[in-house]
Amino acid sequence: MQSSSQLMHHNQTTLPEPVLEALNLREGDAIVFEIDQAGVHLRKAPLIDTAFSEALQGTLSEWDSAADNEAYADL
C-alpha cells in the first residue's frame, strides 16, 4: 500500500490515516525518523526513547560554548 502527503509551511505535513493506523499513532505520540542507505524509515518512538532524549537535552549545553564549537568544527 502507498500513501502520500504534501509538505506545507514550516516543513509540516499530515500523516495519512493508513500510516497512523499502521503505527498505532495517536495525538501526542513521538515518532522517529531512521535514515540509512535504503532510505528513511518512520516508526513510533518507544517511551524510553522519548524519556532518554528529554533527559539528555539539559546536559548538552556544557559543550555549547564558542571555544567548543571552534575546537570541534572539523569533526
N, C-alpha and C positions, 0 to 999 in steps of 0.2 A: 504494500500500500504506500502511496505517496501523498503527502500533504504539503501545502505551501502557504507562505505568509509574506506580507510586504514589510520592508523596513521603513519605519516612519521617522518623524522628528526625533532628534537625540538618539538615533540608532535603536529605537524601541520597536518591538513587534508584538503581535498577539500569537500565542501558540494555538494552533488549530485543535479543535476538540478531540480528534483521534489521538493526538500526541498527549494531551492532558490525560486522557483515559488510559493510554498505554503505559504511562509512567505513574499513574495514580497521583497526579499532582492536584493540589488544592491551593487556594489563595494563601499566600504567606510562605509556601514551601520554598526552600532554596534549591537551586539547580546547579549542576557542574558541567562545564564545557571541557572535555578532554580532547586535546589536539595531538595527533600522531601522524605518521606517514600516510595512513589510509584516509584521513580526513578529520572532521570534527564530530565528536560524539556528545550527545546530550543525555544526562541522567539526573535522576532525583538525588540530591545530596543527603546522605545519611546524617542524622542529628549529630553524630560525633564529628563529622567534617565541619559542620557549621559552628559548633561549640569551640572546636580547636581553632578555627580561623578567627573567630571573635576574640578568643582569649589571647591569641598571638598578636593581634593588632597593636595593643598598647605597649608591647615590649620591643617593637622595632624602631622606635623613634631615637634610641640611643645611637644609632648608626646613620642618622639623617642630617649630619652637620655638613657644612660646605667642605671641610677638610676631608671627611669621609667620602663625599661624592667625588672629589678630585682624586683621592687615593685609589678608589675602586672603579674609576671611569673606564679603564682599559680592560676590565674583566669580561 
